[in-house]
Structure formats: C-alpha cells, structure tokens
Amino acid sequence: MGQGEVFKVLEKSEVPMSRDQIAKVIDELPVNVSKIINLLLKHNDIKCVEMDRYQSAKLLNWANPIRRTRFYYVEIKLSEMKKWQV
C-alpha cells in the first residue's frame, strides 16, 4: 500500500471518506492508512474537513454520536459540496 493507492481511492470517491472507510476499501489497517494520509496532507495532495460528532452521526447514520470525524477528499465540485451541508 502506498500514497498512490490511497489517492486513487479518494479520487474515485464521489464524496469525502473517513480514514476507516479508506482502510476498508484497500483492506489495510486504519493506523497504516493514517500514515499515508498524513503524508498526502503534508504535501497538499488531498484536503480534509472535520465534522463534529453530531454532524458525523447524522451523515454516517450512527445511532449514538461517538466522536468527531475527519473526512478526506481530492477535490469537490460545488454541486457535490452541497450534499455534505448538514
């Protein structure tokens, strides 16, 4: 697993993805995905948006809000961004 694999997953995704969602797609441990994400963020290859636990719960259909969650993306078109306004 490398930066290219994580980047391609985010590039193909229509919406921003959490670290755990990315890890499931590429069948890798979330802690390993975090290391790659940090490198991509450092070089401005991807972007990040953080939502509080209530927004995350609503978006991910969690019964009980657990924690705030960061979502990563390559580029979002304005029309797609409107879908994420909670």
ABEGO torsion letter per residue (X at the ends): XBAAAAAAAAAABABBBBAAAAAAAAGBBAAAAAAAAAAAAAAGABBBBBBBAAAAAAAAGBABBABBBBBBBABBBAAAAAAABX
